[in-house]
Amino acid sequence: MKKMLSSCVRNKRNCKVRILHHSIGSVVLFVWGVVALSLGLHAAANEGVHPFDVYAVDGAGEQLLHIAVRPNRNQIQVTQEGVVAMPGKPHGIAKHPTQSVFIATLPGQGTESPRAVTLRIGDDGTLSIVGVSDLQDSTGYTSFDRTGGYFLTSSYHDGHFDVYQVKPDGVVGERVSHQQVAEKYAHSVLTTSDNRFLYVPCVKEFNAIFQYSFDGQTGNVLPLEPFDAKPPHMFGPRHIAYHPDRPYVYFSNEQQLGVSAYRIEEDGQLAALQHATTIPRRSPYTAGVRDMHASDVAVTGDGKFLFLALRDFVGDEDSVFMFRVVEDGRLSLVSRKRVGDIPWCLRVSPSDSHLLVSESRDKTLAVFPIHPDGSLGDAVRMDWGTEVRNMVVHPLSAK
């Protein structure tokens, strides 16, 4: 630069030309730097965003739906790959924590017993039935323990939950525990991240969170003392989501229209941290009258964000609320996203890049990108062709 300036003193015209060339070169280098940085950031933003499949329960027919979800930079393709015929009308569905296996339950009709159908996911994503097992009692919500050695079901209508052994091939075996928790409305059952405890929330008039120890070696459960964590009156805890590596658990509150955060103590007892609300009810909850209800809850795999769905059966307040999970387990509201009619089930994609919402009354699957701050972008939608309430996701790379 010094040489160029001294040369300018001698030749003003050359100076102007050289400075112009130097400036153009700097601009070009700067532009290429910005482009390279932009490409690098874009690659970083898409790094870890992997394709995955969705397997969903057909709400009307005797089949499961197979959906392919393929993120590609700023776009995403959602297509139906096919259907799998089932030996009855499926209701619940749960994915094995370590194997490419899931179990769909058939509630049974008349004198027919409820059944569990084990399906294996092939390398190409197609499904094959491995086995069918009779279950001993009514079912509803279903889950696996953290080892995959036990299959758990709860009964909304009869107020109990069961624990069944799972054979090495994923087929359901004998029942090892049956627990009656209330007359009805036992909405879900899920073991803690460390597999030492489980909780059974009850909604409506049987408002409670029942607490148990869980033995991952035998499948045995024992009620804790006190037995009920005693959520606030008429909150109606419904579904469960755990923080992946900290002792926090979250319950969607069906009647309160919010979500409750609890700390899991060393002995399994729940200590209330926060009861977060979304929007006020239009009127107090009345038994038998459908108005607004919170439904599902989901936490990202990195534990940073929580999503809560709100269903509006008589209006258009259907939404997903996004919360940031702060250091002490409490929640900070990020934003609200209006969604399609009656959001029933929420699932986070395996790479935490997208939130899937079954908009059950609209009969659509909505796939929302999750932004770095936890807010949701614009959805890509696919018509299910049927009402879907339950689904699981499976990473393509795991096949």
DASULQUI-V135825 format. One record per run of one state. SS is the DSSP state (@ for helix, = for strand, . for the rest). FROM is the first residue (numbers start at 1). LEN is the number of residues. If there is no record, write none. Layout:
SS,FROM,LEN ; SS,FROM,LEN
//
This chain:
.,1,1 ; @,2,9 ; .,11,1 ; @,12,35 ; .,47,5 ; =,52,6 ; .,58,5 ; =,63,10 ; .,73,2 ; =,75,11 ; .,86,4 ; =,90,6 ; .,96,5 ; =,101,6 ; .,107,8 ; =,115,7 ; .,122,5 ; =,127,8 ; .,135,7 ; =,142,3 ; .,145,5 ; =,150,5 ; .,155,5 ; =,160,7 ; .,167,5 ; =,172,9 ; .,181,5 ; =,186,1 ; .,187,3 ; =,190,2 ; .,192,5 ; =,197,6 ; .,203,1 ; @,204,3 ; .,207,1 ; =,208,7 ; .,215,6 ; =,221,8 ; .,229,8 ; =,237,6 ; .,243,5 ; =,248,6 ; .,254,4 ; =,258,7 ; .,265,5 ; =,270,8 ; .,278,14 ; =,292,8 ; .,300,5 ; =,305,8 ; .,313,6 ; =,319,7 ; .,326,5 ; =,331,8 ; .,339,4 ; =,343,6 ; .,349,5 ; =,354,6 ; .,360,4 ; =,364,7 ; .,371,5 ; =,376,8 ; .,384,7 ; =,391,5 ; @,396,3 ; .,399,1
//
